[in-house]
């Protein structure tokens, strides 16, 4: 049952008030707080995309379902985000849910990917940056489905309307984003939005395509710089989700290269060839001076400073990731879902030391879905029709539960109030039982 809009702290602040004094001046609402380390404000949990949080709200022992809310989506919505008392279930739904009560309302924007939260000087309340559902633009692409990154206010203002703040490309901007089977979610780092993927640009002689990143001001959409990746014959080179750490943007490509760029101006700091070529973009996650790079059959550690290869390992089964962002790095350990188990199991989770590449543990699991999350020394992950938790140091099972009665689950999100996971039609809040 859908109830009225929640009375969250953010909602009360944004409602504002009019002060009836001699000057009749309006009281301005308080500014939303920038995302904190205990929020889950974007895909991957943070700009690094390491799926690690310092928040302590996830259940460590027997969990209980605090609430469930209908997302209104016909397909699993993927990874939720949690910010300032609100859960946004993920992609292809315009629902938002109060973390305390489970009450929901609609924000009016349905994104193709999990959006990212930005708080900048341009607005007093937060901005959601995401990839908009694609449309067919016959005059631009000859019928190919394309889309654009859009930004909208995160809170319900102006009589409940959600207003668009900017779009990239702007109308008549001569560019568009290519719709692919698994679009790259935006990365928000401070006041910057790092937009990765494949882009189309209209030129005087037709159109050209490129892969890479576009970095824009998260409040206004004004482009700061672009980094393009093309093949020798001019074709686009797809890229994976960028990892942004300590003022650097790390980017993995489908051609087996990893590049380190300055977030401020896009200058290339280093580029390293890791493999001869890939069918999907390399996964990259920056962590404590090391860039962990995951390919189809190898995992490599590069020095974040200069790209020097520190170690290389080949796991006992091909690293066929269940999700193209399925790499978790936390407290010196990388957790990877593999397509094969050890003793006939369907899949397994593998933990490697980030400093050396040596195996820490490996356990068989049923079919994994999405990306594992690490919080407070516990690995949380989905097993298609269940959610489970294991010790991060040895892989021992702590608990497993199926809150949706057979629902398919994706990547969880964690903040100080609980663990949130989206199923086929609902989003669930799990908290400590008892």
C-alpha positions as CSV (number, residue, x, y, z in Angstrom):
1,X,0.0,0.0,0.0
2,X,1.4,3.4,-1.0
3,X,1.2,6.0,1.8
4,X,1.7,9.7,1.7
5,X,5.1,11.5,1.4
6,X,7.5,10.9,4.3
7,X,8.2,13.6,6.9
8,X,12.0,13.2,6.7
9,X,14.5,15.6,8.1
10,X,15.3,16.7,4.6
11,X,11.7,17.2,3.8
12,X,11.1,19.4,6.8
13,X,14.1,21.5,6.1
14,X,13.1,22.0,2.5
15,X,9.6,23.0,3.3
16,X,10.9,26.3,4.6
17,X,8.7,28.9,6.2
18,X,7.6,32.5,5.8
19,X,8.4,34.8,8.7
20,X,5.7,37.4,9.2
21,X,7.7,40.3,10.6
22,X,8.0,43.9,9.7
23,X,10.4,43.0,6.9
24,X,8.3,40.0,5.7
25,X,11.5,38.1,4.8
26,X,11.4,34.5,3.8
27,X,13.4,32.0,5.9
28,X,15.7,30.1,3.6
29,X,15.9,26.3,4.0
30,X,19.1,24.8,5.3
31,X,21.6,23.4,2.8
32,X,21.7,19.7,2.4
33,X,24.8,18.1,3.8
34,X,27.4,16.7,1.3
35,X,27.4,12.9,1.1
36,X,29.3,11.4,4.1
37,X,31.2,8.2,4.4
38,X,28.2,6.6,6.2
39,X,25.9,7.3,3.3
40,X,25.6,5.2,0.1
41,X,25.1,8.1,-2.4
42,X,26.0,6.4,-5.7
43,X,26.8,3.1,-7.4
44,X,29.8,1.6,-5.7
45,X,29.0,3.5,-2.5
46,X,31.7,6.2,-3.1
47,X,33.7,7.8,-6.0
48,X,36.3,5.0,-5.8
49,X,33.5,2.5,-6.5
50,X,35.0,0.0,-3.9
51,X,31.7,-1.0,-2.4
52,X,33.1,-0.4,1.1
53,X,31.5,1.7,3.8
54,X,32.3,2.6,7.4
55,X,28.5,2.7,8.2
56,X,27.5,0.2,10.9
57,X,23.8,-0.2,10.2
58,X,23.8,-3.6,8.4
59,X,22.8,-6.7,10.5
60,X,25.8,-8.8,11.5
61,X,23.8,-11.7,13.0
62,X,20.2,-12.8,12.4
63,X,18.5,-10.1,10.3
64,X,14.9,-9.1,10.2
65,X,12.9,-7.3,7.5
66,X,12.1,-3.9,8.9
67,X,9.9,-2.9,5.9
68,X,9.4,-3.6,2.2
69,X,8.2,-1.1,-0.4
70,X,6.9,-1.6,-4.0
71,X,9.3,0.0,-6.5
72,X,6.8,0.0,-9.3
73,X,9.4,-1.5,-11.6
74,X,8.7,-4.5,-13.9
75,X,12.4,-5.7,-13.7
76,X,14.9,-5.9,-10.8
77,X,16.1,-2.3,-10.1
78,X,19.7,-3.1,-9.3
79,X,21.6,-1.2,-6.7
80,X,19.8,1.2,-4.4
81,X,21.4,4.4,-3.0
82,X,20.8,5.7,0.5
83,X,21.2,9.4,1.4
84,X,19.8,11.7,4.1
85,X,17.0,9.4,5.3
86,X,15.9,8.3,1.8
87,X,16.5,5.2,-0.3
88,X,16.3,5.4,-4.1
89,X,15.8,1.8,-5.2
90,X,18.0,2.2,-8.3
91,X,17.5,2.2,-12.0
92,X,14.2,2.2,-14.0
93,X,12.0,3.4,-11.2
94,X,11.0,6.9,-10.0
95,X,10.2,5.7,-6.4
96,X,12.0,7.0,-3.3
97,X,11.4,5.5,0.2
98,X,11.8,6.8,3.7
99,X,14.5,4.8,5.5
100,X,12.7,4.9,8.9
101,X,9.1,4.2,7.9
102,X,9.2,2.5,4.5
103,X,6.7,5.2,3.2
104,X,7.3,6.0,-0.4
105,X,6.6,8.7,-3.0
106,X,7.7,9.4,-6.5
107,X,10.4,11.7,-7.6
108,X,9.4,12.0,-11.3
109,X,12.7,10.8,-12.9
110,X,13.4,7.2,-14.0
111,X,17.1,6.6,-14.6
112,X,18.7,3.9,-16.7
113,X,21.4,3.6,-14.1
114,X,21.7,4.1,-10.4
115,X,22.1,7.9,-10.0
116,X,24.7,9.7,-7.9
117,X,24.1,12.4,-5.3
118,X,25.9,15.8,-5.5
119,X,25.7,18.8,-3.2
120,X,27.2,21.9,-4.8
121,X,27.1,25.7,-4.4
122,X,24.6,25.9,-7.3
123,X,21.6,24.7,-5.2
124,X,20.8,24.4,-1.6
125,X,19.4,20.9,-1.9
126,X,21.0,17.8,-3.4
127,X,21.2,17.0,-7.1
128,X,20.7,13.5,-8.6
129,X,22.9,12.8,-11.6
130,X,21.9,9.9,-13.8
131,X,21.4,8.5,-17.3
132,X,17.9,9.2,-18.6
133,X,15.9,6.5,-20.4
134,X,16.9,6.5,-24.0
135,X,14.9,7.8,-26.9
136,X,15.1,7.3,-30.6
137,X,16.4,10.4,-32.4
138,X,16.0,9.6,-36.1
139,X,17.5,12.9,-37.4
140,X,20.7,12.5,-35.4
141,X,21.5,8.8,-35.5
142,X,19.5,7.2,-38.2
143,X,17.4,5.4,-35.7
144,X,19.9,4.3,-33.1
145,X,18.7,4.5,-29.5
146,X,20.6,7.2,-27.7
147,X,20.2,9.1,-24.4
148,X,21.7,11.8,-22.2
149,X,22.9,12.3,-18.7
150,X,20.5,14.4,-16.7
151,X,20.5,16.1,-13.2
152,X,17.4,16.7,-11.1
153,X,16.6,17.9,-7.6
154,X,16.7,15.1,-5.1
155,X,13.9,16.4,-2.8
156,X,10.2,17.0,-3.3
157,X,10.0,20.8,-3.9
158,X,7.8,23.2,-5.8
159,X,4.6,21.5,-5.0
160,X,6.0,18.0,-5.3
161,X,7.5,18.4,-8.7
162,X,11.0,17.1,-9.5
163,X,12.7,19.6,-11.8
164,X,15.5,18.9,-14.2
165,X,18.6,21.0,-13.6
166,X,20.8,20.2,-16.5
167,X,21.3,17.7,-19.3
168,X,24.4,16.5,-21.1
169,X,24.5,17.0,-23.9
170,X,22.4,20.1,-23.9
171,X,19.6,20.5,-26.5
172,X,21.3,21.1,-29.9
173,X,24.6,20.2,-28.3
174,X,25.5,17.8,-31.1
175,X,26.2,14.9,-28.8
176,X,24.5,11.9,-27.2
177,X,25.2,8.9,-25.1
178,X,24.9,5.4,-26.7
179,X,22.5,3.1,-25.0
180,X,24.2,-0.2,-24.3
181,X,23.1,-3.3,-22.5
182,X,24.8,-2.2,-19.3
183,X,25.4,1.5,-19.2
184,X,28.1,3.0,-17.1
185,X,26.7,4.8,-14.0
186,X,27.9,8.3,-13.3
187,X,30.5,8.9,-10.6
188,X,30.1,12.0,-8.4
189,X,33.3,13.2,-6.7
190,X,32.7,16.4,-4.8
191,X,31.4,19.0,-7.2
192,X,32.4,16.9,-10.3
193,X,30.3,14.5,-12.3
194,X,32.4,11.9,-14.1
195,X,30.4,10.5,-17.0
196,X,31.8,7.4,-18.7
197,X,30.6,5.4,-21.6
198,X,30.3,5.8,-25.4
199,X,29.3,9.1,-27.0
200,X,28.2,10.2,-30.4
201,X,29.1,13.6,-31.7
202,X,27.6,15.4,-34.7
203,X,30.2,16.9,-37.1
204,X,30.1,18.9,-40.3
205,X,30.8,15.7,-42.3
206,X,28.4,13.4,-40.3
207,X,28.9,11.9,-36.9
208,X,31.7,10.3,-34.9
209,X,31.7,8.0,-31.9
210,X,34.2,7.8,-29.1
211,X,34.6,6.1,-25.7
212,X,35.9,7.7,-22.6
213,X,34.8,10.1,-20.0
214,X,33.2,13.6,-19.8
215,X,33.8,15.5,-16.6
216,X,31.3,18.2,-15.8
217,X,30.3,20.5,-12.9
218,X,27.8,18.5,-11.0
219,X,25.7,21.5,-10.2
220,X,25.5,23.2,-13.6
221,X,26.5,20.5,-16.1
222,X,29.2,22.8,-17.6
223,X,31.8,20.5,-19.1
224,X,35.3,20.8,-17.7
225,X,37.1,18.3,-19.9
226,X,36.8,15.2,-22.0
227,X,39.1,12.2,-22.4
228,X,38.4,10.2,-25.6
229,X,39.4,6.6,-26.5
230,X,39.3,5.4,-30.1
231,X,40.7,2.5,-32.1
232,X,43.4,3.1,-34.8
233,X,40.6,3.3,-37.4
234,X,38.6,5.8,-35.4
235,X,36.1,3.5,-33.7
236,X,35.0,4.0,-30.1
237,X,36.7,2.1,-27.3
238,X,34.2,1.2,-24.5
239,X,35.3,2.0,-20.9
240,X,34.2,0.7,-17.5
241,X,33.0,2.6,-14.5
242,X,35.7,5.2,-13.6
243,X,37.3,5.0,-10.1
244,X,38.0,8.4,-8.6
245,X,40.5,8.5,-5.7
246,X,42.7,11.3,-4.3
247,X,42.2,13.6,-7.3
248,X,42.8,10.9,-9.9
249,X,40.4,9.3,-12.4
250,X,41.3,5.7,-13.2
251,X,39.8,4.2,-16.3
252,X,39.8,0.7,-17.7
253,X,39.1,0.0,-21.4
254,X,38.0,-2.9,-23.5
255,X,41.3,-2.8,-25.3
256,X,43.2,-3.9,-22.2
257,X,44.6,-0.5,-21.1
258,X,44.3,1.3,-17.8
259,X,44.8,5.1,-17.7
260,X,45.3,7.5,-14.8
261,X,44.0,11.1,-15.3
262,X,44.0,14.2,-13.2
263,X,40.4,15.0,-12.0
264,X,41.1,18.7,-12.1
265,X,42.1,19.1,-15.8
266,X,42.1,15.6,-17.5
267,X,45.8,15.5,-17.9
268,X,47.1,11.9,-18.5
269,X,49.4,11.0,-15.6
270,X,50.1,7.4,-16.9
271,X,48.8,4.7,-19.1
272,X,49.5,1.0,-18.8
273,X,48.7,-2.0,-21.0
274,X,47.5,-4.8,-18.8
275,X,46.1,-7.4,-21.3
276,X,46.1,-7.9,-25.1
277,X,42.4,-7.2,-25.3
278,X,39.1,-7.8,-23.6
279,X,35.5,-8.5,-24.6
280,X,34.3,-6.2,-21.8
281,X,36.1,-3.2,-20.2
282,X,38.6,-3.9,-17.5
283,X,37.4,-3.3,-13.9
284,X,39.4,-0.8,-12.0
285,X,39.2,0.2,-8.3
286,X,41.6,2.5,-6.6
287,X,42.5,1.6,-3.0
288,X,45.2,2.8,-0.7
289,X,47.9,3.4,-3.3
290,X,47.0,0.4,-5.5
291,X,44.7,0.2,-8.5
292,X,43.1,-3.3,-8.6
293,X,42.5,-4.3,-12.2
294,X,40.3,-7.3,-13.1
295,X,40.1,-8.8,-16.5
296,X,38.5,-11.9,-17.9
297,X,41.3,-14.3,-16.7
298,X,43.7,-12.2,-14.6
299,X,43.8,-9.8,-11.7
300,X,46.6,-7.2,-11.6
301,X,47.7,-4.6,-9.0
302,X,49.1,-1.3,-10.4
303,X,50.8,1.4,-8.4
304,X,48.4,4.4,-8.3
305,X,51.3,6.8,-8.5
306,X,52.8,5.8,-11.8
307,X,51.0,2.6,-13.1
308,X,53.9,0.3,-12.3
309,X,52.7,-3.4,-12.2
310,X,53.0,-4.6,-8.6
311,X,51.6,-8.1,-9.0
312,X,49.6,-10.3,-11.3
313,X,47.6,-13.4,-10.5
314,X,45.4,-15.9,-12.4
315,X,42.6,-17.3,-10.1
316,X,41.8,-21.0,-10.3
317,X,38.8,-20.3,-12.5
318,X,38.3,-17.6,-15.2
319,X,37.4,-14.3,-13.7
320,X,34.0,-14.2,-15.4
321,X,32.4,-11.5,-13.3
322,X,28.6,-11.9,-12.6
323,X,28.3,-8.1,-13.0
324,X,30.6,-5.7,-14.9
325,X,31.2,-3.7,-11.7
326,X,31.5,-6.8,-9.4
327,X,34.8,-5.9,-7.7
328,X,34.9,-5.0,-4.0
329,X,38.0,-3.6,-2.3
330,X,38.1,-3.0,1.4
331,X,40.7,-3.1,4.2
332,X,43.4,-4.5,1.9
333,X,41.2,-7.3,0.4
334,X,39.5,-7.6,-3.0
335,X,36.4,-9.8,-3.2
336,X,35.5,-11.2,-6.7
337,X,32.5,-13.4,-7.7
338,X,33.7,-16.1,-10.1
339,X,31.6,-18.1,-12.5
340,X,32.9,-21.5,-11.3
341,X,32.9,-23.2,-7.9
342,X,35.6,-25.5,-6.6
343,X,33.7,-28.8,-6.1
344,X,30.9,-28.6,-8.7
345,X,29.5,-25.5,-7.1
346,X,27.8,-23.1,-9.5
347,X,29.9,-20.0,-8.5
348,X,32.4,-18.9,-5.8
349,X,33.6,-15.8,-4.0
350,X,37.4,-15.2,-4.1
351,X,39.2,-12.8,-1.8
352,X,42.7,-11.6,-2.7
353,X,45.2,-9.4,-0.8
354,X,45.4,-6.0,-2.6
355,X,49.1,-5.6,-1.8
356,X,50.3,-9.0,-3.0
357,X,47.5,-10.6,-5.1
358,X,47.7,-13.7,-2.9
359,X,44.5,-15.6,-2.1
360,X,43.0,-15.0,1.3
361,X,40.0,-17.3,1.0
362,X,37.6,-18.8,-1.5
363,X,34.1,-20.2,-0.9
364,X,31.4,-21.8,-3.1
365,X,28.1,-20.0,-3.3
366,X,24.9,-20.4,-5.2
367,X,24.4,-18.1,-8.2
368,X,25.7,-14.7,-7.1
369,X,24.1,-11.5,-8.3
370,X,25.4,-8.0,-8.4
371,X,28.4,-6.9,-6.3
372,X,29.4,-7.8,-2.8
373,X,29.5,-5.0,-0.2
374,X,31.9,-4.8,2.8
375,X,30.8,-3.1,6.0
376,X,32.3,-3.4,9.5
377,X,34.3,-6.5,8.6
378,X,31.3,-8.4,7.0
379,X,30.8,-9.2,3.3
380,X,27.1,-8.8,2.2
381,X,26.0,-10.2,-1.1
382,X,23.0,-11.5,-3.0
383,X,22.5,-15.2,-4.1
384,X,19.9,-14.5,-6.7
385,X,16.9,-15.5,-4.5
386,X,18.6,-14.8,-1.1
387,X,20.8,-12.3,0.7
388,X,23.8,-13.5,2.7
389,X,26.6,-12.3,5.0
390,X,30.1,-13.7,5.5
391,X,33.2,-12.8,7.5
392,X,35.5,-10.6,5.5
393,X,38.6,-12.2,7.0
394,X,37.9,-15.9,6.4
395,X,34.7,-16.1,4.3
396,X,32.7,-18.0,7.0
397,X,28.9,-17.7,6.6
398,X,27.2,-15.6,9.2
399,X,23.6,-15.7,7.9
400,X,21.4,-16.2,4.8
401,X,17.8,-15.0,4.4
402,X,15.2,-14.9,1.6
403,X,13.0,-11.9,2.4
404,X,11.2,-11.8,-0.9
405,X,10.0,-15.4,-1.1
406,X,12.0,-16.2,-4.3
407,X,12.5,-12.7,-5.5
408,X,15.7,-12.0,-7.5
409,X,18.0,-9.6,-5.7
410,X,20.9,-7.4,-6.7
411,X,23.7,-5.3,-5.1
412,X,22.9,-4.2,-1.5
413,X,23.4,-0.7,-0.1
414,X,24.4,0.1,3.5
415,X,24.1,3.1,5.7
416,X,23.8,3.8,9.4
417,X,20.2,2.7,9.6
418,X,20.3,-0.7,7.8
419,X,21.0,-2.7,4.7
420,X,18.8,-2.1,1.6
421,X,18.4,-4.5,-1.3
422,X,16.1,-4.4,-4.3
423,X,14.3,-7.4,-5.5
424,X,12.2,-8.0,-8.6
425,X,9.4,-5.6,-7.5
426,X,10.3,-4.5,-4.0
427,X,13.0,-2.9,-2.0
428,X,13.7,-4.4,1.4
429,X,15.2,-2.9,4.6
430,X,17.2,-5.4,6.7
431,X,18.2,-4.6,10.3
432,X,19.6,-6.5,13.3
433,X,17.0,-8.9,14.6
434,X,15.8,-9.3,18.2
